[in-house]
Amino acid sequence: MHGPTSSSTAGEGLLAGKTAVITGASRGIGLAIAIRFAAEGANVAMIARTQEPHPKLPGTIHTAAARAEAAGGAVLPLVADVRDDKALTNAVERIVERFAGIDILVNNAGSVDLTGAEQIGMQRYDHMQAVNLRAPFLLSKLALPYLRTSARAGRNPHILTLSPPLNMNPAHVGNGVAYTVSKYGVSIATVGLAQEFRTYGIAVNSLWPKTKIDTAAVRNLLGGAEAVAASRTADICADAALLVVTSPAATNTGRLLLDEEVLAADGITDLDRYRVVPGDGALANDLFIDA
C-alpha cells in the first residue's frame, strides 16, 4: 500500500485519472474522503442531498465540492437522495458522461437512530434500511458495468462501504437493533459481493472507525461535545480509505476493516495527529467496537 502522506499536482497523485464516486459527501467522513481523493488527482463525483444550509448540519454539496476542488482533481457535485432509484441511475449516467467511467465507489451515506425496537416507528426503520443497506447494494449494481471495464483496463477498481465488523456481542447488537440490522446487513453484503465480483477483479471491502469520529451524528445524536472531545477527525478514515483503494483489488477484498488496522498495516501507528483534542486522554470507541 501507499502511505497517506502523498500529495499531487495536476496529472499526478496516487489516484490520477481515476474516477471515484462518494455518497454522503457534503460533510463528515464522506467529505474528508472526497478531499483526500481529489488531492491525489482523482475525478470525484460527490453525491449528497443537502443543497441549502441547515442549522445543525454544516455545509452543503456545493460548499463541499468547492473544498474538494480546491484540493485538486475535477469535481462533479450531484444532488440526489440515495433512496431514489431513478435519482441514483441518473447520477451514474451523469458521472459516466462527464468522466467516461467509474473506478472507485465509496458508499458512505448513512442514517443513524438508536431508538429501541419497542419505540422506533417503522418509517424510521425503513428509512435506515433504505439508506444504509439498499442504497449501497443498488449503487454497486449500477456501477458494476463500469467497474468491470475498469478491471479489464487494469485500473484496480474498488467498492468501499462504511460499515462495521460483525461483532455479535449482544450488548452491541441490541443497542438500537434497527440500526444494527441495517449496518450489519451491508457488511454481510460486502462479503457476498466480494465473492461474486472476485472473478471480475473488483475489490469489495468495508471500513469502520475504531473510535468515534467528529461528525454531525456524534455532535447531535451520539454524545455531543463530550463525545467530540474523545473523538478523532474524519481524516483518519480518509487516509485509511486511500490505502484500501490503492491496494491490489485482486487480493485485498472481502474484508471488514478498522481504520487503525489499515494504517498499522502500512506502518502508521502514531495517530495523535487525528485527535480532535490533543493530548493523551481516553478516546471513545465507536459503535460495535469492544472496549
C-alpha positions in Angstrom: 0.0 0.0 0.0 1.0 3.6 -0.4 1.4 5.9 2.5 -1.3 8.5 3.0 1.1 11.5 3.1 1.5 11.8 -0.6 0.1 14.9 -2.4 -0.4 15.7 -6.0 -0.3 18.3 -8.7 -2.3 18.2 -11.9 -1.8 14.8 -13.6 0.0 13.3 -10.6 -1.0 11.6 -7.4 -2.0 8.1 -6.4 -5.4 8.3 -8.0 -4.5 10.4 -11.0 -7.0 10.0 -13.8 -9.3 7.7 -11.8 -12.9 8.4 -11.1 -14.3 8.0 -7.6 -18.0 8.2 -6.6 -18.7 9.1 -3.0 -22.1 9.3 -1.3 -23.0 11.4 1.7 -20.2 13.6 0.5 -21.4 17.0 1.8 -19.8 16.6 5.3 -18.0 14.4 7.8 -16.3 11.2 6.6 -17.6 11.5 3.0 -16.3 15.0 2.6 -12.9 14.1 4.1 -12.6 11.2 1.7 -13.6 13.4 -1.3 -11.0 16.0 -0.4 -8.3 13.3 0.2 -9.1 11.6 -3.2 -9.2 14.9 -5.0 -5.8 15.8 -3.5 -4.5 12.6 -5.1 -5.6 13.6 -8.6 -8.9 11.7 -8.8 -12.0 12.8 -10.6 -14.5 13.0 -7.7 -18.3 12.7 -8.1 -19.9 13.8 -4.8 -23.5 12.7 -4.1 -25.5 14.3 -1.3 -28.9 15.6 -0.5 -28.0 18.9 1.2 -28.5 21.9 -1.1 -29.4 24.5 1.5 -27.6 25.3 4.8 -29.0 23.5 7.8 -28.7 24.9 11.4 -27.3 21.6 12.8 -25.6 20.2 9.6 -22.7 22.3 8.4 -22.0 22.6 4.7 -23.9 21.8 1.5 -23.0 19.7 -1.5 -21.9 23.0 -3.2 -19.5 24.2 -0.4 -18.2 20.6 0.0 -17.5 20.4 -3.8 -15.6 23.7 -3.6 -13.4 22.4 -0.8 -12.7 19.2 -2.8 -12.0 21.1 -6.0 -9.5 23.3 -4.1 -7.6 20.2 -3.1 -7.1 19.2 -6.7 -8.8 17.0 -9.3 -12.0 17.5 -11.1 -15.2 17.5 -9.1 -18.8 16.8 -10.0 -21.4 17.6 -7.3 -24.7 15.8 -7.7 -27.8 16.4 -5.6 -29.6 13.0 -5.1 -31.4 11.1 -2.4 -29.8 7.6 -2.3 -33.3 6.1 -1.6 -34.4 7.2 -5.0 -33.6 4.6 -7.7 -34.1 7.0 -10.6 -32.0 9.7 -9.0 -29.1 7.2 -8.5 -29.5 5.9 -12.0 -29.4 9.4 -13.4 -26.4 10.3 -11.2 -24.4 7.3 -12.5 -25.3 8.3 -16.1 -24.1 11.9 -15.5 -20.9 10.7 -13.9 -20.1 8.4 -16.8 -21.0 11.2 -19.3 -18.6 13.5 -17.5 -15.7 11.2 -16.6 -16.2 8.3 -19.1 -16.2 5.6 -16.3 -16.1 4.7 -12.7 -13.1 3.1 -10.9 -14.0 3.6 -7.2 -17.3 3.6 -5.4 -17.4 4.7 -1.7 -20.8 4.0 -0.1 -20.6 6.4 2.8 -24.2 7.9 3.1 -25.8 6.7 6.4 -28.7 7.3 8.7 -28.4 6.5 12.5 -31.2 6.2 15.0 -30.5 4.0 18.1 -34.1 4.0 19.3 -35.1 0.6 20.7 -37.3 -1.8 18.8 -40.2 -1.2 21.1 -40.3 2.5 20.5 -39.0 3.0 16.9 -41.5 3.7 14.2 -41.4 1.6 11.1 -41.0 4.6 8.9 -37.7 5.3 10.6 -36.8 1.6 10.4 -37.5 1.6 6.6 -35.5 4.8 6.2 -32.4 3.3 7.7 -32.7 0.1 5.7 -33.1 2.2 2.5 -30.1 4.5 3.2 -27.7 2.1 5.0 -28.3 -1.2 3.2 -30.4 -0.9 0.0 -28.6 2.2 -1.5 -25.1 0.7 -1.3 -26.4 -2.5 -2.9 -28.1 -0.6 -5.7 -25.1 1.6 -6.4 -22.8 -1.4 -6.5 -25.1 -2.8 -9.2 -25.3 0.4 -11.1 -21.6 0.9 -11.0 -20.7 -2.7 -11.8 -20.5 -2.4 -15.7 -18.1 0.5 -15.4 -16.1 -1.2 -12.6 -15.8 -4.3 -14.8 -14.5 -2.1 -17.6 -12.0 -0.5 -15.2 -10.8 -4.0 -14.2 -10.3 -5.1 -17.8 -8.2 -1.9 -18.3 -6.1 -2.8 -15.3 -7.3 0.2 -13.2 -7.7 -1.6 -9.9 -11.4 -1.0 -9.2 -12.7 -0.9 -5.6 -16.0 -0.7 -3.8 -15.7 0.6 -0.2 -18.6 0.8 2.2 -18.6 2.4 5.6 -19.9 -0.4 7.8 -18.6 -2.3 10.8 -17.1 -5.7 11.6 -19.7 -8.3 12.5 -19.4 -8.2 16.3 -22.1 -10.4 17.7 -21.7 -9.2 21.3 -25.4 -8.8 22.3 -24.5 -5.5 24.0 -23.7 -4.1 20.6 -26.3 -5.9 18.5 -29.0 -4.9 20.9 -28.0 -1.2 21.1 -30.5 0.1 18.6 -31.2 -3.2 16.8 -33.0 -1.5 13.9 -29.8 0.4 13.1 -27.6 -2.6 13.8 -29.6 -4.7 11.3 -29.0 -2.1 8.5 -25.3 -1.8 9.1 -24.6 -5.4 9.7 -26.7 -6.2 6.6 -24.4 -4.1 4.4 -21.3 -5.7 6.0 -22.7 -9.1 5.0 -23.3 -7.7 1.5 -19.6 -6.6 1.4 -18.5 -10.2 2.0 -21.1 -11.6 -0.5 -20.4 -9.0 -3.3 -16.6 -9.5 -2.9 -17.2 -13.2 -3.6 -19.4 -12.5 -6.5 -17.3 -9.8 -8.1 -13.9 -11.5 -7.4 -13.8 -13.1 -10.8 -14.1 -9.7 -12.4 -11.1 -8.3 -10.4 -13.2 -5.9 -8.4 -12.4 -5.5 -4.7 -15.3 -5.0 -2.2 -14.4 -4.0 1.3 -15.9 -2.3 4.3 -14.2 0.3 6.6 -15.2 1.4 10.1 -13.6 3.8 12.6 -12.3 2.2 15.8 -13.0 5.4 17.7 -15.8 7.9 17.5 -15.3 10.5 14.7 -16.2 14.1 15.0 -19.3 14.1 12.7 -22.7 15.7 12.8 -24.1 12.4 14.1 -21.7 12.4 17.1 -22.4 16.1 17.8 -26.1 15.9 17.5 -27.1 12.3 18.4 -24.2 10.3 20.0 -22.9 12.3 22.9 -22.4 15.9 21.9 -19.4 18.0 23.0 -18.1 15.4 25.5 -18.1 12.7 22.8 -16.4 15.0 20.3 -13.6 15.7 22.8 -13.0 12.0 22.9 -13.1 11.6 19.1 -10.8 11.7 16.1 -11.1 13.7 13.0 -12.6 12.2 9.8 -9.1 12.5 8.3 -8.2 9.1 9.8 -10.9 7.5 7.8 -9.9 9.3 4.6 -6.3 8.2 4.9 -7.4 4.6 5.6 -9.8 4.7 2.7 -7.0 5.9 0.4 -4.8 3.0 1.5 -7.6 0.5 0.8 -8.5 1.7 -2.7 -4.8 1.8 -3.7 -4.2 -1.8 -2.5 -4.4 -4.6 -5.1 -8.1 -5.4 -5.9 -7.3 -8.9 -6.8 -6.1 -9.9 -3.3 -7.4 -7.3 -0.8 -11.1 -8.0 -1.0 -14.0 -9.3 1.2 -12.6 -7.6 4.4 -14.4 -5.7 7.2 -11.6 -3.3 8.2 -11.0 -0.9 11.0 -9.2 2.4 10.2 -6.5 1.8 12.8 -5.7 -1.7 11.4 -5.4 -0.4 7.9 -3.0 2.3 9.0 -1.0 0.0 11.2 -0.5 -2.5 8.3 1.1 0.4 6.4 3.4 1.1 9.4 1.4 4.1 10.7 0.9 3.8 14.4 1.3 7.3 15.7 -2.2 8.6 15.4 -2.0 11.6 17.7 -2.5 14.0 14.7 -6.0 12.7 14.3 -7.2 13.6 17.7 -9.8 16.4 17.9 -8.4 17.4 21.3 -4.6 17.0 21.5 -3.2 15.0 24.5 -3.4 11.6 25.9 -7.0 11.5 27.2 -9.0 8.4 26.6 -10.7 8.1 23.2 -14.3 6.8 22.9 -14.8 3.6 20.9 -17.2 3.8 18.1 -20.4 1.8 17.9 -19.9 -2.0 17.7 -16.3 -1.9 19.0 -15.5 -3.7 22.2 -13.6 -1.9 24.9 
